[in-house]
Amino acid sequence: MTKNKPIAISVRGLRARMGANATLGPLDLDLAVGEHALLVGPSGCGKSSLLRILAGLLPADAGVISLFGQEVSRGSKILVPPRRRGIGFLFQGGALWPHMSVAAHLDFVLRCAAVTPSEWDARRAELLTQVGLEGFGDRRPGTLSGGEAQRLALARALAPRPRLLLLDEPLGPLDAERRTSLLELFEELRRSLDLTILHVTHDPAEASSMTDRTLQMQPDGTLAGASKA
């Protein structure tokens, strides 16, 4: 963890059921403000479930989660709803809506984030510039390349101005060139927007050169500890 920095994520004694015979935890985790940590481990160990619990999209069974000093859940009780946690979530595969244009994707999130319509044009343009999709507003997901689709999904995650960005296998089927380009974009945005990033992958080499720490999740759903990337 980065020294002398306030804590963005604090998890204590987290446990959650992931199925009849699978559990997540018990685990403790601290992530400093501004840190970019890579979370690796085999398929089915609970990496994606941990992200969803942090975001408030799945309940835990035990443990306390605090984000930026505010307790957001205790056991199965949700104390702060997902929309108020200051989190942007980039889902595996992007999870784009095929019938909606690029602009409509962003407008939907801006509306939910209570951004006034008079601000939409400026905020939408800002987001598209940040992810390198200027001029793509009228396009639909089916006309985008894999890298462009992930950039749209990233812009959508950034629309409500989150402080914490959760990345769930964001580089998936992309080729090496597009993977490198997106990794560089994540780092650029981390610095320019003062983001904290927790990045899930099954490939330890995927982003290790651009992250501060690597966290290893065991097959039993516990954390083995952390190492410098």
C-alpha positions in Angstrom: 0.0 0.0 0.0 1.2 3.5 -0.8 2.7 5.0 2.4 1.3 8.2 4.1 -1.8 8.2 1.9 -5.5 8.1 3.2 -7.3 4.8 2.6 -9.7 4.5 -0.3 -10.8 0.9 0.4 -10.9 -0.8 3.8 -12.3 -4.3 4.1 -12.3 -6.2 7.3 -13.4 -9.8 7.8 -15.3 -10.0 4.5 -17.2 -13.3 3.9 -19.7 -14.1 1.2 -21.3 -17.2 -0.3 -20.7 -17.6 -4.0 -22.6 -20.9 -4.4 -23.4 -24.1 -2.7 -19.8 -25.1 -2.1 -17.9 -21.8 -2.7 -17.2 -18.9 -0.4 -15.3 -15.6 -0.6 -13.0 -14.8 2.3 -12.5 -14.3 5.0 -10.3 -11.5 3.8 -9.0 -8.1 4.8 -7.9 -5.5 2.2 -6.6 -1.9 2.3 -6.1 0.3 -0.8 -4.7 3.8 -0.6 -6.1 6.8 -2.4 -4.6 7.0 -5.8 -3.3 3.5 -5.8 -3.7 1.1 -8.8 -3.8 -2.5 -7.6 -4.0 -5.6 -9.7 -6.1 -8.5 -8.3 -5.2 -11.8 -9.8 -6.3 -15.4 -9.3 -7.8 -18.4 -11.0 -11.2 -18.4 -12.5 -14.0 -18.9 -9.9 -12.0 -17.8 -6.9 -14.2 -14.7 -6.3 -12.4 -11.8 -7.9 -15.4 -10.4 -9.8 -17.7 -11.1 -6.8 -15.4 -9.0 -4.6 -15.7 -6.1 -7.1 -19.5 -6.4 -7.1 -19.6 -6.5 -3.3 -17.5 -3.3 -3.1 -19.8 -1.6 -5.5 -22.9 -2.7 -3.6 -24.2 -4.9 -6.4 -23.9 -8.1 -4.3 -24.4 -8.6 -0.6 -21.8 -9.9 1.8 -22.6 -12.2 4.7 -20.1 -10.8 7.1 -17.5 -8.1 7.4 -17.2 -4.3 7.2 -16.5 -2.3 4.1 -15.5 1.4 4.2 -14.8 3.6 1.2 -12.8 6.8 1.6 -13.4 6.7 5.3 -17.2 6.1 5.1 -18.7 2.7 6.2 -20.8 1.5 3.3 -21.8 -2.0 4.5 -21.7 -4.1 7.6 -22.5 -7.8 7.2 -25.4 -8.1 4.8 -26.7 -4.6 5.6 -26.2 -2.0 2.8 -25.5 1.4 4.5 -24.7 3.3 1.3 -26.4 2.4 -2.0 -24.3 1.8 -5.1 -25.1 5.1 -6.8 -23.7 7.0 -3.8 -20.4 5.1 -3.4 -18.4 7.2 -5.9 -17.6 4.1 -8.0 -17.2 3.6 -11.7 -17.4 0.0 -12.9 -16.0 -1.3 -16.1 -17.7 -4.7 -16.6 -16.2 -7.6 -18.4 -17.1 -7.4 -22.1 -18.3 -3.7 -21.6 -22.0 -4.6 -21.1 -23.0 -2.0 -23.7 -26.6 -1.5 -24.9 -26.7 -2.3 -28.7 -29.7 -0.2 -29.5 -28.3 3.0 -28.0 -25.8 5.4 -29.6 -22.5 6.4 -28.0 -24.0 9.7 -26.9 -27.1 8.0 -25.5 -25.0 5.7 -23.4 -23.4 8.7 -21.7 -26.6 10.7 -21.5 -28.3 7.8 -19.6 -25.7 7.8 -16.9 -25.6 11.6 -16.7 -29.3 11.6 -16.2 -29.0 9.0 -13.4 -26.1 11.0 -11.9 -28.4 14.1 -11.6 -26.3 16.1 -14.1 -28.6 18.9 -15.4 -29.5 18.6 -19.2 -27.8 22.0 -19.8 -24.5 20.4 -18.8 -24.8 17.2 -20.9 -23.3 18.5 -24.1 -20.2 19.8 -22.4 -19.8 16.7 -20.1 -20.4 14.3 -23.0 -17.8 16.0 -25.1 -15.3 16.0 -22.2 -15.8 12.3 -21.7 -15.4 11.4 -25.3 -12.2 13.5 -25.5 -10.8 11.8 -22.4 -11.2 8.3 -23.9 -10.3 9.2 -27.5 -13.7 8.9 -29.1 -14.3 12.4 -30.3 -16.8 12.5 -33.1 -18.3 9.0 -32.2 -21.5 10.3 -30.6 -23.9 9.0 -33.3 -22.2 5.6 -33.6 -23.8 2.4 -32.2 -21.8 -0.3 -30.3 -22.1 -2.7 -33.3 -20.1 -0.3 -35.5 -17.2 0.0 -33.0 -14.0 -2.0 -32.8 -13.3 -4.0 -29.6 -11.0 -1.3 -28.3 -13.5 1.5 -29.2 -16.3 -0.4 -27.4 -14.2 -0.7 -24.2 -13.4 3.0 -24.4 -17.1 3.8 -24.6 -17.7 1.5 -21.6 -14.9 3.4 -19.8 -16.4 6.8 -20.6 -19.7 5.5 -19.2 -18.0 4.4 -16.0 -16.4 7.8 -15.7 -19.5 9.9 -16.4 -20.6 10.4 -12.7 -17.0 11.5 -11.8 -16.1 8.5 -9.6 -13.2 8.5 -7.2 -12.8 4.7 -7.4 -12.7 2.7 -10.7 -13.3 -1.0 -10.6 -12.1 -2.9 -13.7 -13.3 -6.5 -14.3 -11.2 -8.2 -16.9 -11.3 -5.1 -19.0 -8.9 -6.2 -21.7 -10.5 -9.6 -22.4 -10.4 -10.4 -26.2 -8.3 -7.4 -27.3 -5.1 -7.8 -29.2 -1.8 -6.8 -27.7 -1.7 -3.3 -29.3 -5.2 -2.4 -28.0 -4.4 -3.8 -24.6 -1.3 -1.6 -24.2 -3.2 1.4 -25.5 -6.0 0.9 -22.9 -3.6 0.2 -20.1 -1.8 3.5 -20.9 -5.2 5.3 -20.9 -6.1 3.8 -17.4 -2.8 5.2 -16.1 -3.3 8.6 -17.8 -6.8 8.9 -16.3 -5.6 7.8 -12.9 -3.2 10.6 -12.8 -5.4 13.3 -14.4 -8.6 12.5 -12.4 -6.9 11.3 -9.2 -8.6 7.9 -9.4 -8.0 4.8 -7.3 -8.1 1.6 -9.4 -8.7 -2.0 -8.5 -8.1 -4.1 -11.6 -9.2 -7.7 -11.8 -7.5 -10.2 -14.2 -6.6 -13.8 -14.4 -3.3 -12.9 -16.2 -0.7 -11.7 -13.7 1.4 -10.2 -16.6 -1.5 -8.2 -18.0 -0.8 -4.9 -16.3 1.9 -5.5 -13.7 4.3 -2.9 -15.2 1.7 -0.2 -14.8 0.3 -1.0 -11.3 1.5 -0.3 -7.8 0.7 -3.7 -6.3 -0.4 -7.2 -7.2 -2.9 -8.9 -4.9 -3.1 -12.7 -5.2 -6.5 -14.4 -4.6 -6.3 -18.1 -3.7 -8.7 -20.7 -5.1 -10.5 -20.8 -1.7 -11.4 -17.1 -2.0 -8.9 -15.7 0.4 -6.0 -13.3 -0.3 -2.5 -14.6 -0.2 -1.0 -11.1 0.4 0.5 -8.4 -1.7 3.7 -8.0 -3.6 5.2 -5.1 -5.5 4.3 -5.2 -9.2 
